[in-house]
Amino acid sequence: MTAETTGPEGPITDPAGRRREQRGWYFYDFACSVYSTSVVTVFLGPYLKSVAENAADGEGRVYPLGIPVAPGSLFPYAVSVSLVVAIVAMPLVSAAADRRGRKKPLLAAAAYLGAGATTGMFFLEGDRYLLGAFLLIVANASFAVAMMLYNAYLPQIAGPEERDEVSSRGWAFGYTSGALVLVLNLVLYSGHESFGLEEGEAVRICLASAGLWWGAFALIPLKRLRDRRLPPAPADAGRPAGEGAVGAGWRQLRSTLRDMRAHPLTLAFLLAYLVYNDGVQTVISQAAIFGEEELGLEKTTLITAVLLVQVLAVAGALLMARFARTYGAKRTILGALVVWTVILMAGYLLPAGAPVFFYCLAAAIGLVMGGTQALSRSLFSHLVPEGKEAEYFSAYELSDRGLSWLGPLMFGLVYQLTDSYRAAIISLVIFFVAGFALLARVPVRDAAHEAGNVVPERI
């Protein structure tokens, strides 16, 4: 790296300080990833369904806001609502962060709101399905907003030539913590009787422990990351008097989208990513409830399967990085999308009560999951105009969450109409097929040229 790397938030001149910030940045992934694995992927979906069943009427429905909902659809519906809340909040938060140059207080607020809501899941028992849905909405929306702010630090703490490595280490830290906490969860859940706990109590402790872990380790990045004070943006001078955060946030979002129109190929990549990533996120969030309710697998089987995913995701990310060096990131991602489609088809045909086959499916997911996410972020970095990294990465996170409510919504609707999780899981194929078609049409080499960047030999 050169002596001075200039990013959108000012010069980075101190190598030791930069490495300290990078190590702190890794630890936010270490802190929050347990929410994705233990809460969203493993425990909360099936447990919230059982709580809703306790409150269901004779027709097997609960009525949040007077709307009839099948207990099995409550979790994906709540995930959809949380992501709608997140995409409304993200432009407001990013506007405040960019205008003031103070991302860290906002990161702290989002992280601890999410960690607090997750810890509060300890009180989710009996027929308190509304409490469970509310806490899930708050925690999931806070998680998304915090991830947007977390990703926006990347151009600040790493130069262009080291971002792939720094980003990959962040993923590795997250997968490591997810695996570690899942091992502890497995010990507690499988041996709950020896600890004098009922099954529901063990689940609630696992849920709450994820919130405590998130809050505790978030202290490290909040201590080490630094905010760079920015001069007032010229646009602020012309901001309408009395315009609040909502107006400023949406005004900035419109400005960013207008700027992106000058880079239509970058925008085309974001659209493709938005579609196929929705499929990825929905598979991750709904896999546990599919395994438990449709395949009749034990909770310990689900936990060990997710643990297998976490371990293999690191190896998969490294393996796909090697493929990308040979074939280019775009071709490697396209290949991964084909594998995702095959995984869903295999899941549809998977026999019930067969943990070995479920483990094979989990291994396949692990091998493509980490690489799909890591290569998508690194490929996007080549399509970002120099000096606009933070702005565009905020839009990337917004794209990440922008339609991520659609997959859970489709999953929930198909289940409600068919009472079949098999039908719900196979319906997600459309996201990978459409994402493949959209990405295949993006000339990424031309997109990088259009953004004014040096194009690597393989992209």
Secondary structure, 3 states (H helix, E strand, C coil): CCCCEEECCEEECCHHHHHHHHHHHHHHHHHHHHHHHHHHHHHHHHHHHHHHHHHCCCCCCECHHHCCECHHHHHHHHHHHHHHHHHHHHHHHHHHHHHHCCHHHHHHHHHHHHHHHHHHHHHCCCCCHHHHHHHHHHHHHHHHHHHHHHHHCHHHHCCHHHHHHHHHHHHHHHHHHHHHHHHHHHHHHHCCCCCCCCHHHHHHHHHHHHHHHHHHHCHHHHHHCCCCCCCCCHHHHCCCCCCCHHHHHHHHHHHHHHHHCCCHHHHHHHHHHHHHHHHHHHHHHHHHHHHHHHCCCCHHHHHHHHHHHHHHHHHHHHHHHHHHHHHCHHHHHHHHHHHHHHHHHHHHHCCCCCHHHHHHHHHHHHHHHHHHHHHHHHHHHCCCCCCCHHHHHHHHHHHHHHCCCHHHHHHHHHHHHHCCHHHHHHCCHHHHHHHHHHHHCCCHHHHHHHCCCCCCCCC
